[in-house]
Amino acid sequence: MMQPAWAAGVALANDDNGSPSEERAVYFELFNVILILFPLTYLLTLNITSLVV
């Protein structure tokens, strides 16, 4: 179960992106099938929206 997460972490750590984004990102694995990636600001927006509703 930890192998896909470890592999994704190694791939992200070894990424040679010459111009990294200044925006922080959130990564998580859904049902051990798919890796989901989105900006941290989306999570903040979702949290605020769920508190209001």
LINFENWO-V971447 format. One record per run of one state. SS is the DSSP state (A for helix, B for strand, O for the rest). FROM is the first residue (numbers start at 1). TO is the last residue. If there is no record, write none. Layout:
((SS | FROM | TO) (SS | FROM | TO))
This chain:
((O | 1 | 1) (A | 2 | 13) (O | 14 | 24) (B | 25 | 30) (O | 31 | 33) (B | 34 | 39) (A | 40 | 52) (O | 53 | 53))
